[in-house]
Amino acid sequence: MQDPNIANQGDLILKLDQDRAWLLENLDKGKWPEIRSELAELERKISKLIIGVQENNVDI
């Protein structure tokens, strides 16, 4: 039986990655030029977080 916390963590990481991809797609389209650099930095940090969680939790 899978730990429900691990399943919830996997769902959360999946949703976070989808939001990250949406943000990157919109940045690439040129949206929000006045805060582009800050949002790009946020996207990079989210990406690093996701990678770190995935590397430390192979069950996800």
HTML snippet that shows the backbone in 3Dmol.js (N, CA, C, O; Angstrom):
<script src="https://3Dmol.org/build/3Dmol-min.js"></script>
<div id="view" style="width:600px;height:400px;position:relative"></div>
<script>
const pdb = `
ATOM      1  N   MET A   1       0.835  -1.179   0.000  1.00  0.00           N
ATOM      2  CA  MET A   1       0.000   0.000   0.000  1.00  0.00           C
ATOM      3  C   MET A   1       0.885   1.249   0.000  1.00  0.00           C
ATOM      4  O   MET A   1       1.836   1.346   0.775  1.00  0.00           O
ATOM      5  N   GLN A   2       0.568   2.180  -0.857  1.00  0.00           N
ATOM      6  CA  GLN A   2       1.377   3.389  -0.983  1.00  0.00           C
ATOM      7  C   GLN A   2       1.017   4.400   0.102  1.00  0.00           C
ATOM      8  O   GLN A   2      -0.151   4.578   0.448  1.00  0.00           O
ATOM      9  N   ASP A   3       2.032   5.046   0.619  1.00  0.00           N
ATOM     10  CA  ASP A   3       1.844   6.090   1.624  1.00  0.00           C
ATOM     11  C   ASP A   3       1.066   7.243   0.994  1.00  0.00           C
ATOM     12  O   ASP A   3       1.479   7.767  -0.041  1.00  0.00           O
ATOM     13  N   PRO A   4      -0.071   7.653   1.610  1.00  0.00           N
ATOM     14  CA  PRO A   4      -0.866   8.738   1.023  1.00  0.00           C
ATOM     15  C   PRO A   4      -0.105  10.057   0.931  1.00  0.00           C
ATOM     16  O   PRO A   4      -0.379  10.872   0.050  1.00  0.00           O
ATOM     17  N   ASN A   5       0.848  10.270   1.837  1.00  0.00           N
ATOM     18  CA  ASN A   5       1.644  11.497   1.763  1.00  0.00           C
ATOM     19  C   ASN A   5       2.506  11.530   0.511  1.00  0.00           C
ATOM     20  O   ASN A   5       2.680  12.584  -0.101  1.00  0.00           O
ATOM     21  N   ILE A   6       3.046  10.377   0.131  1.00  0.00           N
ATOM     22  CA  ILE A   6       3.852  10.296  -1.083  1.00  0.00           C
ATOM     23  C   ILE A   6       2.974  10.551  -2.309  1.00  0.00           C
ATOM     24  O   ILE A   6       3.381  11.262  -3.228  1.00  0.00           O
ATOM     25  N   ALA A   7       1.776   9.974  -2.323  1.00  0.00           N
ATOM     26  CA  ALA A   7       0.856  10.186  -3.443  1.00  0.00           C
ATOM     27  C   ALA A   7       0.465  11.660  -3.541  1.00  0.00           C
ATOM     28  O   ALA A   7       0.433  12.228  -4.633  1.00  0.00           O
ATOM     29  N   ASN A   8       0.169  12.276  -2.394  1.00  0.00           N
ATOM     30  CA  ASN A   8      -0.181  13.694  -2.398  1.00  0.00           C
ATOM     31  C   ASN A   8       0.984  14.544  -2.861  1.00  0.00           C
ATOM     32  O   ASN A   8       0.797  15.527  -3.578  1.00  0.00           O
ATOM     33  N   GLN A   9       2.188  14.169  -2.453  1.00  0.00           N
ATOM     34  CA  GLN A   9       3.377  14.906  -2.876  1.00  0.00           C
ATOM     35  C   GLN A   9       3.550  14.787  -4.390  1.00  0.00           C
ATOM     36  O   GLN A   9       3.890  15.763  -5.058  1.00  0.00           O
ATOM     37  N   GLY A  10       3.317  13.602  -4.922  1.00  0.00           N
ATOM     38  CA  GLY A  10       3.424  13.400  -6.367  1.00  0.00           C
ATOM     39  C   GLY A  10       2.417  14.246  -7.121  1.00  0.00           C
ATOM     40  O   GLY A  10       2.749  14.843  -8.145  1.00  0.00           O
ATOM     41  N   ASP A  11       1.179  14.303  -6.619  1.00  0.00           N
ATOM     42  CA  ASP A  11       0.150  15.136  -7.250  1.00  0.00           C
ATOM     43  C   ASP A  11       0.539  16.607  -7.197  1.00  0.00           C
ATOM     44  O   ASP A  11       0.364  17.339  -8.171  1.00  0.00           O
ATOM     45  N   LEU A  12       1.064  17.032  -6.059  1.00  0.00           N
ATOM     46  CA  LEU A  12       1.467  18.424  -5.900  1.00  0.00           C
ATOM     47  C   LEU A  12       2.604  18.780  -6.853  1.00  0.00           C
ATOM     48  O   LEU A  12       2.587  19.841  -7.478  1.00  0.00           O
ATOM     49  N   ILE A  13       3.588  17.897  -6.964  1.00  0.00           N
ATOM     50  CA  ILE A  13       4.704  18.151  -7.874  1.00  0.00           C
ATOM     51  C   ILE A  13       4.226  18.188  -9.314  1.00  0.00           C
ATOM     52  O   ILE A  13       4.692  19.017 -10.096  1.00  0.00           O
ATOM     53  N   LEU A  14       3.305  17.308  -9.679  1.00  0.00           N
ATOM     54  CA  LEU A  14       2.755  17.310 -11.030  1.00  0.00           C
ATOM     55  C   LEU A  14       2.054  18.629 -11.333  1.00  0.00           C
ATOM     56  O   LEU A  14       2.267  19.214 -12.395  1.00  0.00           O
ATOM     57  N   LYS A  15       1.222  19.099 -10.413  1.00  0.00           N
ATOM     58  CA  LYS A  15       0.509  20.369 -10.613  1.00  0.00           C
ATOM     59  C   LYS A  15       1.480  21.541 -10.663  1.00  0.00           C
ATOM     60  O   LYS A  15       1.314  22.457 -11.469  1.00  0.00           O
ATOM     61  N   LEU A  16       2.485  21.511  -9.808  1.00  0.00           N
ATOM     62  CA  LEU A  16       3.484  22.571  -9.808  1.00  0.00           C
ATOM     63  C   LEU A  16       4.246  22.603 -11.131  1.00  0.00           C
ATOM     64  O   LEU A  16       4.527  23.678 -11.661  1.00  0.00           O
ATOM     65  N   ASP A  17       4.577  21.434 -11.659  1.00  0.00           N
ATOM     66  CA  ASP A  17       5.278  21.366 -12.938  1.00  0.00           C
ATOM     67  C   ASP A  17       4.390  21.861 -14.078  1.00  0.00           C
ATOM     68  O   ASP A  17       4.883  22.508 -15.001  1.00  0.00           O
ATOM     69  N   GLN A  18       3.108  21.574 -14.030  1.00  0.00           N
ATOM     70  CA  GLN A  18       2.191  22.077 -15.050  1.00  0.00           C
ATOM     71  C   GLN A  18       2.099  23.596 -14.994  1.00  0.00           C
ATOM     72  O   GLN A  18       2.085  24.260 -16.031  1.00  0.00           O
ATOM     73  N   ASP A  19       2.038  24.142 -13.795  1.00  0.00           N
ATOM     74  CA  ASP A  19       2.004  25.598 -13.644  1.00  0.00           C
ATOM     75  C   ASP A  19       3.308  26.233 -14.107  1.00  0.00           C
ATOM     76  O   ASP A  19       3.300  27.299 -14.723  1.00  0.00           O
ATOM     77  N   ARG A  20       4.424  25.580 -13.810  1.00  0.00           N
ATOM     78  CA  ARG A  20       5.730  26.065 -14.249  1.00  0.00           C
ATOM     79  C   ARG A  20       5.803  26.093 -15.773  1.00  0.00           C
ATOM     80  O   ARG A  20       6.292  27.058 -16.361  1.00  0.00           O
ATOM     81  N   ALA A  21       5.320  25.042 -16.400  1.00  0.00           N
ATOM     82  CA  ALA A  21       5.329  24.973 -17.862  1.00  0.00           C
ATOM     83  C   ALA A  21       4.432  26.057 -18.465  1.00  0.00           C
ATOM     84  O   ALA A  21       4.782  26.661 -19.479  1.00  0.00           O
ATOM     85  N   TRP A  22       3.291  26.299 -17.849  1.00  0.00           N
ATOM     86  CA  TRP A  22       2.386  27.355 -18.314  1.00  0.00           C
ATOM     87  C   TRP A  22       3.067  28.718 -18.202  1.00  0.00           C
ATOM     88  O   TRP A  22       2.985  29.540 -19.115  1.00  0.00           O
ATOM     89  N   LEU A  23       3.732  28.946 -17.089  1.00  0.00           N
ATOM     90  CA  LEU A  23       4.433  30.210 -16.887  1.00  0.00           C
ATOM     91  C   LEU A  23       5.521  30.395 -17.937  1.00  0.00           C
ATOM     92  O   LEU A  23       5.638  31.471 -18.523  1.00  0.00           O
ATOM     93  N   LEU A  24       6.311  29.367 -18.179  1.00  0.00           N
ATOM     94  CA  LEU A  24       7.384  29.443 -19.169  1.00  0.00           C
ATOM     95  C   LEU A  24       6.819  29.689 -20.564  1.00  0.00           C
ATOM     96  O   LEU A  24       7.355  30.502 -21.317  1.00  0.00           O
ATOM     97  N   GLU A  25       5.757  28.999 -20.904  1.00  0.00           N
ATOM     98  CA  GLU A  25       5.130  29.182 -22.216  1.00  0.00           C
ATOM     99  C   GLU A  25       4.683  30.628 -22.413  1.00  0.00           C
ATOM    100  O   GLU A  25       4.902  31.209 -23.476  1.00  0.00           O
ATOM    101  N   ASN A  26       4.063  31.204 -21.396  1.00  0.00           N
ATOM    102  CA  ASN A  26       3.589  32.579 -21.502  1.00  0.00           C
ATOM    103  C   ASN A  26       4.740  33.581 -21.519  1.00  0.00           C
ATOM    104  O   ASN A  26       4.659  34.604 -22.199  1.00  0.00           O
ATOM    105  N   LEU A  27       5.795  33.302 -20.789  1.00  0.00           N
ATOM    106  CA  LEU A  27       6.972  34.164 -20.847  1.00  0.00           C
ATOM    107  C   LEU A  27       7.581  34.141 -22.242  1.00  0.00           C
ATOM    108  O   LEU A  27       7.995  35.175 -22.766  1.00  0.00           O
ATOM    109  N   ASP A  28       7.632  32.949 -22.840  1.00  0.00           N
ATOM    110  CA  ASP A  28       8.168  32.821 -24.197  1.00  0.00           C
ATOM    111  C   ASP A  28       7.318  33.563 -25.226  1.00  0.00           C
ATOM    112  O   ASP A  28       7.820  33.981 -26.269  1.00  0.00           O
ATOM    113  N   LYS A  29       6.036  33.722 -24.929  1.00  0.00           N
ATOM    114  CA  LYS A  29       5.137  34.462 -25.825  1.00  0.00           C
ATOM    115  C   LYS A  29       5.248  35.969 -25.630  1.00  0.00           C
ATOM    116  O   LYS A  29       4.633  36.739 -26.367  1.00  0.00           O
ATOM    117  N   GLY A  30       6.034  36.395 -24.636  1.00  0.00           N
ATOM    118  CA  GLY A  30       6.245  37.813 -24.425  1.00  0.00           C
ATOM    119  C   GLY A  30       5.300  38.478 -23.442  1.00  0.00           C
ATOM    120  O   GLY A  30       5.234  39.705 -23.377  1.00  0.00           O
ATOM    121  N   LYS A  31       4.579  37.692 -22.687  1.00  0.00           N
ATOM    122  CA  LYS A  31       3.655  38.280 -21.712  1.00  0.00           C
ATOM    123  C   LYS A  31       4.423  38.848 -20.527  1.00  0.00           C
ATOM    124  O   LYS A  31       5.529  38.407 -20.212  1.00  0.00           O
ATOM    125  N   TRP A  32       3.828  39.814 -19.891  1.00  0.00           N
ATOM    126  CA  TRP A  32       4.342  40.452 -18.688  1.00  0.00           C
ATOM    127  C   TRP A  32       5.783  40.970 -18.846  1.00  0.00           C
ATOM    128  O   TRP A  32       6.642  40.636 -18.030  1.00  0.00           O
ATOM    129  N   PRO A  33       6.058  41.769 -19.866  1.00  0.00           N
ATOM    130  CA  PRO A  33       7.437  42.221 -20.098  1.00  0.00           C
ATOM    131  C   PRO A  33       8.017  43.031 -18.938  1.00  0.00           C
ATOM    132  O   PRO A  33       9.229  43.030 -18.726  1.00  0.00           O
ATOM    133  N   GLU A  34       7.159  43.718 -18.192  1.00  0.00           N
ATOM    134  CA  GLU A  34       7.653  44.552 -17.102  1.00  0.00           C
ATOM    135  C   GLU A  34       8.182  43.754 -15.916  1.00  0.00           C
ATOM    136  O   GLU A  34       8.955  44.277 -15.113  1.00  0.00           O
ATOM    137  N   ILE A  35       7.770  42.481 -15.797  1.00  0.00           N
ATOM    138  CA  ILE A  35       8.262  41.647 -14.695  1.00  0.00           C
ATOM    139  C   ILE A  35       8.826  40.319 -15.212  1.00  0.00           C
ATOM    140  O   ILE A  35       8.889  39.331 -14.481  1.00  0.00           O
ATOM    141  N   ARG A  36       9.232  40.315 -16.476  1.00  0.00           N
ATOM    142  CA  ARG A  36       9.702  39.091 -17.107  1.00  0.00           C
ATOM    143  C   ARG A  36      10.885  38.468 -16.371  1.00  0.00           C
ATOM    144  O   ARG A  36      10.897  37.258 -16.141  1.00  0.00           O
ATOM    145  N   SER A  37      11.868  39.264 -16.005  1.00  0.00           N
ATOM    146  CA  SER A  37      13.069  38.699 -15.374  1.00  0.00           C
ATOM    147  C   SER A  37      12.739  38.062 -14.020  1.00  0.00           C
ATOM    148  O   SER A  37      13.287  37.015 -13.677  1.00  0.00           O
ATOM    149  N   GLU A  38      11.854  38.687 -13.259  1.00  0.00           N
ATOM    150  CA  GLU A  38      11.478  38.124 -11.966  1.00  0.00           C
ATOM    151  C   GLU A  38      10.714  36.815 -12.139  1.00  0.00           C
ATOM    152  O   GLU A  38      10.937  35.857 -11.399  1.00  0.00           O
ATOM    153  N   LEU A  39       9.812  36.777 -13.121  1.00  0.00           N
ATOM    154  CA  LEU A  39       9.047  35.550 -13.362  1.00  0.00           C
ATOM    155  C   LEU A  39       9.935  34.444 -13.919  1.00  0.00           C
ATOM    156  O   LEU A  39       9.740  33.272 -13.598  1.00  0.00           O
ATOM    157  N   ALA A  40      10.902  34.805 -14.746  1.00  0.00           N
ATOM    158  CA  ALA A  40      11.831  33.808 -15.278  1.00  0.00           C
ATOM    159  C   ALA A  40      12.670  33.218 -14.150  1.00  0.00           C
ATOM    160  O   ALA A  40      12.938  32.017 -14.139  1.00  0.00           O
ATOM    161  N   GLU A  41      13.082  34.051 -13.207  1.00  0.00           N
ATOM    162  CA  GLU A  41      13.827  33.557 -12.052  1.00  0.00           C
ATOM    163  C   GLU A  41      12.956  32.620 -11.212  1.00  0.00           C
ATOM    164  O   GLU A  41      13.424  31.583 -10.743  1.00  0.00           O
ATOM    165  N   LEU A  42      11.704  32.986 -11.028  1.00  0.00           N
ATOM    166  CA  LEU A  42      10.770  32.133 -10.290  1.00  0.00           C
ATOM    167  C   LEU A  42      10.609  30.787 -10.993  1.00  0.00           C
ATOM    168  O   LEU A  42      10.603  29.746 -10.335  1.00  0.00           O
ATOM    169  N   GLU A  43      10.479  30.793 -12.302  1.00  0.00           N
ATOM    170  CA  GLU A  43      10.335  29.545 -13.061  1.00  0.00           C
ATOM    171  C   GLU A  43      11.557  28.663 -12.878  1.00  0.00           C
ATOM    172  O   GLU A  43      11.424  27.450 -12.716  1.00  0.00           O
ATOM    173  N   ARG A  44      12.739  29.249 -12.901  1.00  0.00           N
ATOM    174  CA  ARG A  44      13.969  28.469 -12.705  1.00  0.00           C
ATOM    175  C   ARG A  44      14.025  27.858 -11.303  1.00  0.00           C
ATOM    176  O   ARG A  44      14.435  26.709 -11.139  1.00  0.00           O
ATOM    177  N   LYS A  45      13.616  28.625 -10.302  1.00  0.00           N
ATOM    178  CA  LYS A  45      13.618  28.104  -8.932  1.00  0.00           C
ATOM    179  C   LYS A  45      12.616  26.971  -8.770  1.00  0.00           C
ATOM    180  O   LYS A  45      12.899  25.976  -8.102  1.00  0.00           O
ATOM    181  N   ILE A  46      11.449  27.119  -9.379  1.00  0.00           N
ATOM    182  CA  ILE A  46      10.446  26.048  -9.326  1.00  0.00           C
ATOM    183  C   ILE A  46      10.984  24.792  -9.999  1.00  0.00           C
ATOM    184  O   ILE A  46      10.803  23.682  -9.498  1.00  0.00           O
ATOM    185  N   SER A  47      11.644  24.974 -11.131  1.00  0.00           N
ATOM    186  CA  SER A  47      12.219  23.836 -11.847  1.00  0.00           C
ATOM    187  C   SER A  47      13.257  23.115 -10.999  1.00  0.00           C
ATOM    188  O   SER A  47      13.264  21.886 -10.938  1.00  0.00           O
ATOM    189  N   LYS A  48      14.134  23.872 -10.342  1.00  0.00           N
ATOM    190  CA  LYS A  48      15.148  23.266  -9.476  1.00  0.00           C
ATOM    191  C   LYS A  48      14.502  22.527  -8.306  1.00  0.00           C
ATOM    192  O   LYS A  48      14.956  21.451  -7.917  1.00  0.00           O
ATOM    193  N   LEU A  49      13.445  23.108  -7.750  1.00  0.00           N
ATOM    194  CA  LEU A  49      12.727  22.459  -6.652  1.00  0.00           C
ATOM    195  C   LEU A  49      12.152  21.123  -7.106  1.00  0.00           C
ATOM    196  O   LEU A  49      12.297  20.111  -6.421  1.00  0.00           O
ATOM    197  N   ILE A  50      11.504  21.126  -8.255  1.00  0.00           N
ATOM    198  CA  ILE A  50      10.890  19.902  -8.782  1.00  0.00           C
ATOM    199  C   ILE A  50      11.955  18.833  -9.017  1.00  0.00           C
ATOM    200  O   ILE A  50      11.773  17.676  -8.640  1.00  0.00           O
ATOM    201  N   ILE A  51      13.055  19.222  -9.632  1.00  0.00           N
ATOM    202  CA  ILE A  51      14.132  18.263  -9.899  1.00  0.00           C
ATOM    203  C   ILE A  51      14.682  17.704  -8.601  1.00  0.00           C
ATOM    204  O   ILE A  51      14.914  16.499  -8.491  1.00  0.00           O
ATOM    205  N   GLY A  52      14.894  18.569  -7.613  1.00  0.00           N
ATOM    206  CA  GLY A  52      15.405  18.123  -6.326  1.00  0.00           C
ATOM    207  C   GLY A  52      14.470  17.131  -5.638  1.00  0.00           C
ATOM    208  O   GLY A  52      14.923  16.124  -5.092  1.00  0.00           O
ATOM    209  N   VAL A  53      13.196  17.408  -5.663  1.00  0.00           N
ATOM    210  CA  VAL A  53      12.214  16.508  -5.045  1.00  0.00           C
ATOM    211  C   VAL A  53      12.184  15.176  -5.789  1.00  0.00           C
ATOM    212  O   VAL A  53      12.146  14.114  -5.169  1.00  0.00           O
ATOM    213  N   GLN A  54      12.201  15.237  -7.117  1.00  0.00           N
ATOM    214  CA  GLN A  54      12.159  14.005  -7.895  1.00  0.00           C
ATOM    215  C   GLN A  54      13.413  13.155  -7.685  1.00  0.00           C
ATOM    216  O   GLN A  54      13.327  11.928  -7.650  1.00  0.00           O
ATOM    217  N   GLU A  55      14.562  13.788  -7.547  1.00  0.00           N
ATOM    218  CA  GLU A  55      15.798  13.029  -7.335  1.00  0.00           C
ATOM    219  C   GLU A  55      15.833  12.374  -5.960  1.00  0.00           C
ATOM    220  O   GLU A  55      16.429  11.311  -5.790  1.00  0.00           O
ATOM    221  N   ASN A  56      15.195  13.009  -4.976  1.00  0.00           N
ATOM    222  CA  ASN A  56      15.223  12.472  -3.614  1.00  0.00           C
ATOM    223  C   ASN A  56      14.066  11.537  -3.313  1.00  0.00           C
ATOM    224  O   ASN A  56      14.069  10.879  -2.273  1.00  0.00           O
ATOM    225  N   ASN A  57      13.070  11.459  -4.198  1.00  0.00           N
ATOM    226  CA  ASN A  57      11.902  10.609  -3.991  1.00  0.00           C
ATOM    227  C   ASN A  57      11.627   9.833  -5.261  1.00  0.00           C
ATOM    228  O   ASN A  57      10.794  10.240  -6.072  1.00  0.00           O
ATOM    229  N   VAL A  58      12.304   8.742  -5.439  1.00  0.00           N
ATOM    230  CA  VAL A  58      12.168   7.968  -6.667  1.00  0.00           C
ATOM    231  C   VAL A  58      10.803   7.328  -6.811  1.00  0.00           C
ATOM    232  O   VAL A  58      10.473   6.847  -7.895  1.00  0.00           O
ATOM    233  N   ASP A  59       9.983   7.303  -5.747  1.00  0.00           N
ATOM    234  CA  ASP A  59       8.644   6.710  -5.816  1.00  0.00           C
ATOM    235  C   ASP A  59       7.641   7.602  -6.500  1.00  0.00           C
ATOM    236  O   ASP A  59       6.547   7.150  -6.838  1.00  0.00           O
ATOM    237  N   ILE A  60       7.988   8.883  -6.718  1.00  0.00           N
ATOM    238  CA  ILE A  60       7.034   9.830  -7.314  1.00  0.00           C
ATOM    239  C   ILE A  60       6.836   9.503  -8.767  1.00  0.00           C
ATOM    240  O   ILE A  60       6.071  10.181  -9.453  1.00  0.00           O
TER     241      ILE A  60
END
`;
const viewer = $3Dmol.createViewer("view");
viewer.addModel(pdb, "pdb");
viewer.setStyle({}, {cartoon: {color: "spectrum"}});
viewer.zoomTo();
viewer.render();
</script>
